[in-house]
Amino acid sequence: DIQMTQSPSTLSASVGDRVTITCRASQSISTWLAWYQQKPREAPKLLMSKASNLESGVPSRFSGSGSGTEFTLTISSLQPDDSATYYCQQYDTYPWMFGQGTKVEIK
Amino acid sequence: QVQLAQSGAEVKKPGASVKVSCTASGYTFTSYFMQWVRQAPGQGLEWVGIINPSDRSTSYARKLQGRITMTRDTSTSTIYMELSSLRSEDTAMYYCGRVRCSAGRCSDFAYWGQGTLVTVSS
């Protein structure tokens, strides 16, 4: 199975800060990676697919990059509504796997 | 509009089985795969498996193989996820999510059900 490792597990930043979350795959997945945002008691919300394709309606302060085994999700200017947990998911090979999540808190 | 409506919460005893449904509307049912994801209380997302409603092919998480079965009913546009020999660690919110896959490549992960809470307790 392809293992997905996210870092950090939690981060605390101020409104307006630039925030970066990293996701590493245990083997190459090309760009077959999705990013989700999840708030408590809600279903996951798709932010990005194919590593860098922003989902319609998602604010442009979110961006994704990477290929192969290393990927990043960047929030260019953190907003209060961005307080959530973020997950990466590889969909290159079954079984699809999620990273363990990164909880983003607002200082 | 696309909607995925899941069945209601379940409480089961250890060793029992549970069958959760996900009824699709607003699109051609057999044109999209359905993945299932679960989330134990306070934990992260865990991939459960996926089904192609067109040909009924499935792929499951390795740790659940032997206990999980995904099926579909095209007459009602419903996907079923059945988990047997339930354990306390199966207690989780279970989500279904639509996925478009073609020639082995997938996209369009935006639509999810509201979740079904399965509680396993004696």
Interface residues (C-beta under 8 A of the other chain):
Chain A: D1 W32 A34 Y36 Q38 A43 P44 L46 S49 K50 E55 T85 Y87 Q89 Y91 Y94 P95 W96 M97 F98 G99 Q100 G101
Chain B: Q35 V37 G44 L45 E46 W47 G49 I50 S59 Y60 A61 R62 Y95 G97 V99 R105 C106 S107 D108 F109 A110 W112 G113 Q114 G115
